[in-house]
């Protein structure tokens, strides 16, 4: 016979079980092994058992009162095998933390992460039972924040790398890589590579296929990244757009743009003059600015050494070292026949505007035949100049 009278039913069930056990021992003691009936012993001792033979879990939480150094990236849980009526978890400002019950309402768990160095109050109720506890989360000595590119919801080119840049260089690069998940549809294999001590990139072996959907989740909060912890998690979903490529050929001093393999634009250009030859290789398109002041002093070329401070229109970034497509009406006479720039690709105002409006972040630009050496893979937008054998081997241990 099974009795349940709310929460007090736990006590009554134990009394009934104990009475039954006493009667059984009195009438049949000579046929029962004293050590062989665990359920009878538990009943005689007032120990509550569930119907399947396991001890029933009463109202409990996975944190105790006055706990400190509670992890922020592990859920706070409350359990009771007979069901939970209510749970509230609030921070020091009285803001309630979101949580969810399982289907049977026997377990409640927080939905997200907690804040560092914060005190929380947990209140729970199950029938006549109540639980009240206060605890404090872990306080890291050093935090590092990271920015993620590309931005959520963006459409980018076939050469776009995933980039995570930290304001403090993580000592444990492998921990950073383990915290980042890249999901693609269709599935694409890729690898991590650190282009600086503060910035890790992820890219596939070949250019992306247009239409690929990419989601990046950087689960950094609560993770030990080598004596420092992630300040915030980062995530973004983006789409690979049309395959747009621009090829600048010094032999013809023209830029030819294709979209999905078809030529859509050819325009004359003037590239780097002798001594300032535009580096050859593959560039990813970066920032695009309708107006920009170009200052050679930012990359070490003083004004009295032939440097410049020049305002330009329709600047489309090709490298971190200052190479851009941009309008250069002063060099119209040279475009298509003579290289006169300090490395940039000079275009007419109309052509520079067309590039600004038709190329996007992550599109590919290739420079051929200048004799200017190859763009360094560490030059911000030169990832594709690092051989895949080197990239896929990784450098987390360096």
Rosetta blueprint (number, residue, H / E / L):
1 X L
2 X L
3 X L
4 X L
5 X L
6 X H
7 X H
8 X H
9 X H
10 X H
11 X H
12 X H
13 X H
14 X H
15 X H
16 X H
17 X H
18 X H
19 X H
20 X H
21 X H
22 X H
23 X H
24 X H
25 X H
26 X H
27 X H
28 X H
29 X H
30 X H
31 X H
32 X L
33 X L
34 X L
35 X L
36 X L
37 X L
38 X H
39 X H
40 X H
41 X H
42 X H
43 X H
44 X H
45 X L
46 X L
47 X L
48 X L
49 X E
50 X L
51 X L
52 X L
53 X L
54 X L
55 X E
56 X L
57 X L
58 X L
59 X L
60 X E
61 X E
62 X L
63 X L
64 X L
65 X L
66 X L
67 X E
68 X E
69 X E
70 X E
71 X L
72 X L
73 X L
74 X L
75 X L
76 X L
77 X E
78 X E
79 X E
80 X L
81 X L
82 X L
83 X L
84 X L
85 X L
86 X E
87 X E
88 X E
89 X E
90 X E
91 X L
92 X L
93 X L
94 X L
95 X L
96 X E
97 X L
98 X L
99 X E
100 X E
101 X E
102 X L
103 X L
104 X L
105 X L
106 X L
107 X E
108 X E
109 X E
110 X E
111 X L
112 X L
113 X L
114 X L
115 X L
116 X L
117 X L
118 X L
119 X E
120 X E
121 X E
122 X E
123 X E
124 X E
125 X E
126 X E
127 X L
128 X L
129 X E
130 X E
131 X E
132 X E
133 X E
134 X E
135 X E
136 X E
137 X E
138 X L
139 X L
140 X L
141 X L
142 X L
143 X E
144 X E
145 X L
146 X E
147 X E
148 X E
149 X E
150 X L
151 X L
152 X L
153 X L
154 X L
155 X E
156 X E
157 X L
158 X L
159 X L
160 X L
161 X L
162 X E
163 X E
164 X E
165 X E
166 X E
167 X L
168 X L
169 X L
170 X L
171 X L
172 X L
173 X H
174 X H
175 X H
176 X H
177 X H
178 X H
179 X H
180 X E
181 X E
182 X E
183 X E
184 X E
185 X E
186 X L
187 X L
188 X L
189 X L
190 X E
191 X E
192 X E
193 X E
194 X E
195 X E
196 X E
197 X L
198 X L
199 X E
200 X E
201 X E
202 X E
203 X E
204 X E
205 X L
206 X L
207 X L
208 X L
209 X L
210 X L
211 X L
212 X L
213 X E
214 X E
215 X E
216 X E
217 X E
218 X E
219 X L
220 X L
221 X E
222 X L
223 X L
224 X E
225 X L
226 X L
227 X L
228 X L
229 X E
230 X E
231 X L
232 X L
233 X L
234 X E
235 X E
236 X E
237 X E
238 X E
239 X E
240 X E
241 X L
242 X L
243 X L
244 X E
245 X E
246 X E
247 X E
248 X E
249 X E
250 X L
251 X L
252 X L
253 X L
254 X E
255 X E
256 X E
257 X E
258 X E
259 X E
260 X L
261 X L
262 X E
263 X E
264 X E
265 X E
266 X E
267 X E
268 X E
269 X L
270 X E
271 X L
272 X E
273 X L
274 X L
275 X L
276 X L
277 X L
278 X L
279 X L
280 X E
281 X E
282 X E
283 X E
284 X E
285 X L
286 X L
287 X L
288 X E
289 X E
290 X E
291 X E
292 X E
293 X E
294 X E
295 X E
296 X H
297 X H
298 X H
299 X H
300 X L
301 X L
302 X L
303 X H
304 X H
305 X H
306 X L
307 X L
308 X L
309 X E
310 X E
311 X E
312 X E
313 X E
314 X E
315 X E
316 X E
317 X E
318 X L
319 X L
320 X L
321 X L
322 X L
323 X L
324 X E
325 X E
326 X E
327 X E
328 X L
329 X H
330 X H
331 X H
332 X L
333 X L
334 X L
335 X L
336 X L
337 X L
338 X L
339 X L
340 X L
341 X E
342 X L
343 X L
344 X L
345 X E
346 X E
347 X E
348 X L
349 X H
350 X H
351 X H
352 X H
353 X H
354 X H
355 X H
356 X H
357 X H
358 X H
359 X L
360 X L
361 X L
362 X L
363 X L
364 X E
365 X E
366 X E
367 X E
368 X E
369 X L
370 X L
371 X L
372 X L
373 X L
374 X E
375 X L
376 X L
377 X L
378 X L
379 X L
380 X L
381 X L
382 X L
383 X H
384 X H
385 X H
386 X L
387 X L
388 X H
389 X H
390 X H
391 X H
392 X H
393 X H
394 X L
395 X L
396 X L
397 X L
398 X L
